Amino acid sequence: MRPHVICHMAISIDGRILPDRWQPKMDGLNSAYERIHGELNADAWLIGRVTAQEFAKQKTYQAATRERFPRESWIVRVDAETYAVVLDPNGRIAWGRSDIGGDPIVVIITEAVPDSYLAGLRRDDVSYFFAGRNETDLTHALEFLFWELGIKRLALEGGGHVNGSFLRAGLVDEISLIIAPCIDGRAGAPCVFDGGEKDGAAPINTMRLTQSETLDGGQVWLRYALSWSG
């Protein structure tokens, strides 16, 4: 078993996800995004390392430690109403905090991270668990969140590569998309779902429109249910 995963994103009409680059500037985007985020009733929200770095309060953890830690999960809280889940497989973010907006941070890492990084997470009271030796096993990560933290619904709000990884793995159940009346129009910005040149296509069978709504300022909200091949 795993959580029901809803990818919730806001985009320009050319599919880009960095609002600072959009023209014209969009008023009311954040309020619409947060309102719908709340309506999704997720038990946790998940972001990738690049997005999560904006919330960090330290630059680095200490480079070395004499402490040794088993490659076992370390969970500070199991009773939170909502969790902030961060995919940081190589252990790059030095948090300097234990929550984001009151939601306890849970970091998904691999066994390749150094003990000094685990020591830093423990000092900050940041929960962590392992999902793979050198690369992230997304299915295992979702199963852990379901069974160990009781997360039944997860809002996937990562960058394009994180979202794309979940999509190609067939782990996205719904897409919640706010389209703003703005244009990026330049190269170099990520899209909702990105991947490398060698990544295969996502095995999507159908996408069914389940909800649509016109929002303030000409924004449009679309919600799709996905089914998968195989």
N, C-alpha and C positions, 0 to 999 in steps of 0.2 A: 504493500500500500504506500501511496505517496500523496502529498497535497494536490489539490486542484490548483493549477497554475494559470494565472491571468496576466498576460503581458500588457501593462498599462503605460502608455507613452503619449507624448504630445509632439506633433510634427508640423513643419511648414508644408505648403502644398506640393513642394518638390521633395518631400520625404526626409528632410534633414531634422536633427534633434538638438541643435545648439541654438536656443532662442536669442542669445546675444548677437548672432550673425544675421538675424532675420530683418527684413524690411517689408512694410513699415513695422515699427515697434508695436508690440501687442500688449494692451492693457487688459487685465482680467484673466490672463492665462493661468497664473498660479492658483488663483481662487477656484477656477473651474477644475483644474487638475486635482487639487486637494479635495474638493467636494466629491468628485467622482471616485477618487481613491478611497474615501470614507464609505461610499455607497457599495464598494466592492466587498466590504466586510471581511477583509483578509486578516489572518492571525499573524502574518509577518510580511515584510517587504524585503526584497533582495536586490542588491546593487553590486556592481563590479568594483574592482580596485580603483580605477580612474575616477569614477564618480564618488566613491567613498573617501578618497584622499581629501576632498574638500572639507570633510567633517573632522579631520584629524587635528589634534592640538599640539603634537610633537613632530619633529622632523625625523628623528631616528630613535631606536632603542640602542642600548649598549651593544657593542660589537661582539663581545664574548662573555661567557659566564662559566663558572666551575660547576654549576648545577646541571644535573641530568634529569630529563623528564621522559617517562614512558610515552610512547605514541598511542595515547589513549585520550578520549574526550575529557574535557574539563569544563563543566557547565556550572555557572554561578547561580542562575535562577531557572527554575522549571515552572514557575507560576505566573509569568508575565502575561498581560493581556495581549500585547503585541511585541514582536521581536524585529530588530533591525539586523538582517542577515547580510553578510558581506563575503563575496567570493574573492579571496586573496591567496591563491594557491602557493605562492612563493614567499609569503610573509613580508610584504613591503611596507605596510601602514603601521606607523607608531601612533597609537591612539591618544594617549593622555586623557582619556575619558572612558566611561564604561557604558554610556548610553547615547542615543541620538534622539532628542526630543522626548526623553523619558522612556524610550524603547531600548531595552538591553541589547547590546551588540553581541552577535554570535558570528564568529569568523570561521569560514570553511577553508581549511589549509590542507596541504599534502605532507606526507611524512618526511619530505626533503627539507623542511624548514629547520633552521638551527635552534639549538636549545636556548640561545640568547633571546631569540624572538619569543619563544614560549614563556620565558621568564618575564619579558616585558608585558605580554598579555596578562599574565597572572597578577603582576603588580597593579595593572590598571583595572583588575576585576572584569576582564573581557573574556567571555566564554569562547571556546573553540572546539572543533572536532575535525578529525581527519577523514578525507574522502579520496583516497588514492595514495600511492607511493610517490610518484613523480608528476602525475597528471590527474586532474580532477575527474572523478567518477560522479557525474551529475545525478544519475539514478540513485546511487548510494547516498548522496547528500540529501536528496529529497526524502528518501526512506528514513534517514536519521531524524530529519526535522519532524516527520509524521509520528514516528514511534517514540522518540525520546522527549520531544517538546510539545507534542500534541497539536502540531500545526496542520490544519485541515485545508486552509485556503492561503495561497501565497501570491502576492502581487510582485511580479517580475518587472523591475524598473531599471534595469541595467543599461549599460552602453550597448552599442550595436553588436560588438563581438560577443558579449555575454548573452544577450538576447538571441543572437544567431546560433550560439552553441546549444542552447536549450531547444530552439526550434529544430535544428538538424537532428537532435536526439529524439525528437518526437515527444517532448515533454511540456509543450504548451497546449493548454486546453481551450483557452480563449484569448482573444486580442481585444483590448479596449484602447481605442485610438481617438485622440482629440486632434482634429485638423484645424490649424489656425490660418486665417487669411493673410499669410505672410509668405515671402519667398526668400530662400537663402541665395541660390543662384551662383554659388562659387564652389570650386573644387575643395576637397580636403575635409569636409565635415562628415561625421558618421551618419548612417541611416538607422532606422529602427532595428533592422536585422542585417548584420554585416558578416563577412567571412573572408577567408583567404582564397587564393587562386586554386588551391588543391581541395578545398572543401566541396563536398557533394551537395546536391539539392536536398531540401527538406522533403521528406516523404509524405506530404500533405495530400489527403484524398479529397476532402471538401472543406469549404469555408461557408458557413451559413450565417447570414445577417440576423441577429437576434434583437438588436435595439439600435435606434438612431434618434438623435435629438439635436435640434439647432440651439446653440448656446448664445450668450450675449456676445456682441461684437462680431457676429458672422462666423463664429467657431462652430464646428460640427463634431458631434461625438458619435462614433460608430463602434458597435460591439459585435464580434464574430465568434461563433463556436467552431472549433476545428475538429475534423476527424482525420485519422491517419491510415495510411496504407499498411498492409501486412498485419 
